[in-house]
Amino acid sequence: MNIWGFLGFSIVLTLMPGPDILFVITQGIRHGKKAGIVFVLGLCTGLLFHIIAVTLGVSALIQGSPAAFSLLKIAGAAYLFYLGVKAFIHRNESAIQPSGSERKEERHLYRRGILMNVLNPKVILFFFSFLPGFVDVNRGNPALQICFLGLLFILQAFVIFSTVAILASQLTSLLMGNPRTAFWVNIVTALIYFVIGISILFV
């Protein structure tokens, strides 16, 4: 099992422009550092689902069943469209929350992070094709190796995404405190949801 090679590839893949890092940036900007990290925790919790699915072979079953895979794609796209519509409806609102509403908003962001990863079929395909390639069959117990590699991937993703969320949050007061820039940040957020939702449908 090439741990350092796997970790290097994982870091590069995590830093590549894609849905997760775009979501982390937008949530960090819109809601601030703490909320951004809570959202990252949600994403990483969602990754646990995919690690377990790969380990148990569920992803192979989903990939082999066109109906199940199509249903997952539709559910994932529908959820992203819902978030896009919601962001568009609230485009004139600043996302800087009064102190009394922070905890409620953080719970929403945590659940949103989980659902966005669980309902994204691209993540299932990624882990199903990526993790087994680093398993050393000569060491035995492939399931345990996949679990270890999956947890290692989640750990590095949490560190990188949290750093990105903290850096993005530095722009919160500057952008979200101004009604005009907050409007455009919300519009861009909605567009990101729509574009990625459409891309999921065409996996």
Residue pairs with C-beta under 8 A, 6 or more apart in sequence:
1 134
1 135
1 136
1 139
1 145
1 148
1 149
2 134
2 136
3 149
3 152
5 134
6 134
6 149
6 152
6 153
7 152
7 156
9 130
10 152
10 153
10 156
10 157
11 156
11 160
13 130
14 20
14 21
14 156
14 157
14 160
14 161
15 21
15 160
19 116
19 120
19 122
19 192
19 196
20 43
20 117
20 157
20 161
21 161
21 164
22 192
22 196
23 39
23 43
23 113
23 116
23 192
24 36
24 39
24 40
24 43
24 161
24 164
24 165
24 168
25 164
25 165
25 168
26 168
26 185
26 188
26 189
26 192
27 35
27 36
27 39
27 109
27 165
27 168
28 35
28 36
28 39
28 164
28 165
28 166
28 167
28 168
28 169
28 172
29 168
29 169
29 171
29 172
29 175
29 176
29 185
30 95
30 172
30 176
30 185
30 186
30 189
31 39
31 95
31 96
31 97
31 105
31 109
31 172
32 96
32 169
32 172
33 165
33 166
33 169
33 172
34 102
34 106
35 97
35 102
35 105
35 106
35 109
36 162
36 165
36 166
36 168
36 169
37 162
37 165
37 166
38 106
38 109
38 110
38 113
39 109
39 110
39 112
39 113
39 165
40 113
40 158
40 161
40 162
40 165
41 110
41 113
41 158
42 109
42 110
42 111
42 112
42 113
42 114
42 116
42 117
43 113
43 114
43 116
43 117
43 157
43 161
44 113
44 154
44 157
44 158
44 161
45 110
45 113
45 114
45 117
46 113
46 114
46 115
46 116
46 117
46 118
46 123
47 117
47 123
47 150
47 153
47 154
47 157
48 150
48 154
49 114
49 117
49 118
50 59
50 117
50 118
50 123
50 124
50 127
50 150
51 127
51 131
51 146
51 147
51 150
51 151
51 153
51 154
52 58
53 59
53 62
53 124
53 127
54 124
54 127
54 128
54 131
54 132
54 146
54 150
55 143
55 146
55 147
55 150
59 124
59 125
59 127
59 128
60 128
61 68
62 68
62 69
62 72
62 121
62 124
63 69
63 124
63 125
63 128
69 121
72 119
72 121
72 124
73 121
73 200
73 201
73 203
74 201
75 119
76 116
76 119
76 120
76 121
76 197
76 200
77 197
77 198
77 200
77 201
78 197
79 115
79 116
79 119
79 197
80 116
80 193
80 194
80 196
80 197
80 200
81 193
81 194
81 197
83 112
83 116
83 193
84 190
84 191
84 192
84 193
84 194
84 197
85 190
87 186
87 187
87 189
87 190
87 193
88 186
88 187
88 190
90 186
91 183
91 186
91 187
91 190
92 179
92 182
92 183
92 186
93 182
93 186
94 176
94 177
94 179
94 182
95 176
95 182
95 185
95 186
96 172
96 173
96 176
96 177
97 105
117 123
120 200
121 200
121 203
122 200
122 203
125 203
127 150
131 146
131 149
131 150
131 153
132 142
132 146
134 145
134 149
135 142
135 145
135 146
135 149
136 145
139 145
174 181
175 181
175 182
175 185
176 182
176 185
